């Protein structure tokens, strides 16, 4: 599967990693819902670190869309919340 | 639903809206390509803006460091002259500048990181735009409108995702740059207005003035002594005459006559005329 980390680019990650990544993603989702900034930060960093460790960067001229997209590491909680709800948020 | 899926769905719906806009899907290719070129221009401008901002911060850092060095020099000079109070004052001003310098250094590193990220993003977008352009030409040459639909969808949603990502990065960098420019502008204004003179120690600051007066003090005393010696303890009348005689030293006598007094005034008039 292809995962994009916003601000960093796309990575090809083996499908076998999806169970592990999904469980890290679930922790992140709980943190976003609870509004706990510290929990949110550590969950986001943990997930991104794992993706970076497992994935290989896609060629720059690839035009493939991603299967999953994640916020950048220094995104704050409010930003991620509005990203999940606001339709007009993404320019381009 | 998970964060990963939700964010990607929002990107996809954005790409789909772009696809739905045109009747002939092949028009979508040209429309999207135009948008890509615009975004490339925008991201390059973003890189330039961040670089400008970084250079400005760099200039301010240099000027603060110069001020710090001067204050340290003053502290040494004051200490050498046995003025510990003055040295202490210079050093305390020097350390007051440090927090401002640290703040600027943080801004500098943050701008530098943004610049690098945006540069990489712009190179990546450029590679994708070029790939898209080639694919667009192939699709237009090979397929009918109906056949082209699915292939166009893939190409457009892939690049639309990249555009969304880069677009957010540029917007963020521009917001941040605008904020930093405003802060840098405020600091420039403070420096220019002289409000920071007490802290930054401009060449005519009070520490320097006191150091200068300490240094010139003995010389002035010597000069006075020399002048007194030349006058040979003459009367007060002779001293008054001596002052005027510097003007009319060539005239043998009557240096203090109304004639002599009128001369400087007459000499002033053409000068005033020149200025007007």
Interface residues (C-beta under 8 A of the other chain):
Chain A: X3 X4 X6 X7 X9 X21 X22 X25 X26 X28 X29 X32 X59 X60 X61 X62 X63 X64 X65 X66 X67 X68 X69 X70 X71 X80 X83 X84 X87 X89 X90 X91 X92
Chain B: X2 X3 X4 X5 X6 X7 X8 X10 X11 X12 X13 X14 X15 X35 X39 X117 X120 X121 X123 X124 X127 X128 X130 X131 X132 X135 X154 X155 X157 X158 X159 X160 X161 X162 X163 X164 X165 X166 X167 X168 X169 X171
